[in-house]
Amino acid sequence: MDSKKWYVQGLRDGVPIFLGYLAVAFTVGIFARNAGLTSLQASLMSFLNNTSAGQFVAIGLIASSSGYLELAAVQLVVNLRYLLMSCSLSQKIQPKAPFFHRLLLGYNVTDEVFALLSAVDGYLNPAYTYGLSTMSIPGWTLGTFLGCTIGGILSERLLSAMGVALYGMFISVIVPPAKKDRRLLAAIAVSMAISAGFPLLPGLKNIPQGFKIIILAVLISALFAAIYPVPKGEGEEGESAA
């Protein structure tokens, strides 16, 4: 296909992403409004930072008046998976592709976009990624704007109900793989237990929220990686499937 057809295909494939992002980002906008951000600030954050988990954590840290260093460190840990995704996608770009194509591709690497790009056979046509971005970025930004703007006129009960949506999304992400892998389920359970115990432990309850996230993410991941290393055959199968 030529670039025009690839772009149109990207638009079509991006419609479900647009609708999904619009709904989830609406909840992000409500959280942003409750944290004291304006509609412009929240929308700009969504436009520049295309990550639900990263924004959700950032908004919580902003609400608690955390420092810039803490905010930056947490974003590095929470969004580290996108670095791995970008490394994977870099193998699907033609070696002679202009550098600006690589920059624009890296700007909008999200879980959903990564899944679609990974499914493309052979080298990626930049026009396809731009078609996906044309749908996904406005969906996320517009959803945040609407949530932050319209959230002020919705009833408290409806806002409370919609506030659960983001947590529901996170649960839907971790439950399916946890049901298939007991090691992952154990890691999640230990993480939840330690997180709940932080406020009760002397010397730990005063640790800022952002650094608690970093400690849990790094230490527990390292602990379970040491206890349950991935068998060599299993890792090779995963690489060939990717």
FENNOR-V434724 format. One record per backbone hydrogen bond with DSSP energy under -1.0 kcal/mol. CO is the residue of the C=O (numbers start at 0). NH is the residue of the N-H. If there is no record, write none. Layout:
# FENNOR-V434724
co:CO nh:NH
co:CO nh:NH
This chain:
# FENNOR-V434724
co:1 nh:5
co:2 nh:6
co:3 nh:7
co:4 nh:8
co:5 nh:9
co:6 nh:10
co:7 nh:11
co:8 nh:12
co:9 nh:13
co:11 nh:14
co:13 nh:17
co:14 nh:18
co:15 nh:19
co:16 nh:20
co:17 nh:21
co:18 nh:22
co:19 nh:23
co:20 nh:24
co:23 nh:27
co:24 nh:28
co:25 nh:29
co:26 nh:30
co:27 nh:31
co:28 nh:32
co:29 nh:33
co:30 nh:34
co:31 nh:36
co:32 nh:35
co:37 nh:41
co:38 nh:42
co:39 nh:43
co:40 nh:44
co:41 nh:45
co:42 nh:46
co:43 nh:47
co:44 nh:48
co:48 nh:50
co:50 nh:54
co:51 nh:55
co:52 nh:56
co:53 nh:57
co:54 nh:58
co:55 nh:59
co:56 nh:60
co:57 nh:61
co:58 nh:62
co:59 nh:63
co:60 nh:65
co:61 nh:64
co:66 nh:70
co:67 nh:71
co:68 nh:72
co:69 nh:73
co:70 nh:74
co:71 nh:75
co:72 nh:76
co:73 nh:77
co:74 nh:78
co:76 nh:79
co:78 nh:81
co:79 nh:82
co:79 nh:83
co:80 nh:84
co:81 nh:85
co:82 nh:86
co:83 nh:87
co:84 nh:88
co:85 nh:89
co:87 nh:90
co:88 nh:91
co:91 nh:123
co:93 nh:96
co:98 nh:102
co:99 nh:103
co:100 nh:104
co:101 nh:105
co:102 nh:106
co:107 nh:109
co:109 nh:113
co:110 nh:114
co:111 nh:115
co:112 nh:116
co:113 nh:117
co:116 nh:119
co:124 nh:127
co:124 nh:128
co:125 nh:129
co:126 nh:130
co:127 nh:131
co:128 nh:132
co:129 nh:133
co:131 nh:135
co:132 nh:136
co:134 nh:138
co:135 nh:139
co:136 nh:140
co:137 nh:141
co:138 nh:142
co:139 nh:143
co:140 nh:144
co:141 nh:145
co:142 nh:146
co:143 nh:147
co:144 nh:148
co:145 nh:149
co:146 nh:150
co:149 nh:152
co:154 nh:158
co:155 nh:159
co:156 nh:160
co:157 nh:161
co:158 nh:162
co:161 nh:164
co:163 nh:167
co:164 nh:168
co:165 nh:169
co:166 nh:170
co:167 nh:171
co:168 nh:172
co:169 nh:173
co:170 nh:174
co:173 nh:177
co:174 nh:178
co:176 nh:180
co:180 nh:184
co:181 nh:185
co:182 nh:186
co:183 nh:187
co:184 nh:188
co:185 nh:189
co:186 nh:190
co:187 nh:191
co:188 nh:192
co:189 nh:193
co:190 nh:194
co:191 nh:195
co:192 nh:196
co:193 nh:197
co:196 nh:199
co:197 nh:200
co:200 nh:203
co:200 nh:204
co:203 nh:206
co:207 nh:211
co:208 nh:212
co:209 nh:213
co:210 nh:214
co:211 nh:215
co:212 nh:216
co:213 nh:217
co:214 nh:218
co:215 nh:219
co:216 nh:220
co:217 nh:221
co:218 nh:222
co:219 nh:223
co:220 nh:224
co:221 nh:225
co:222 nh:226
co:223 nh:227
co:230 nh:234
co:231 nh:235
co:232 nh:236
co:233 nh:237
co:234 nh:238
co:235 nh:239
co:236 nh:240
co:237 nh:241
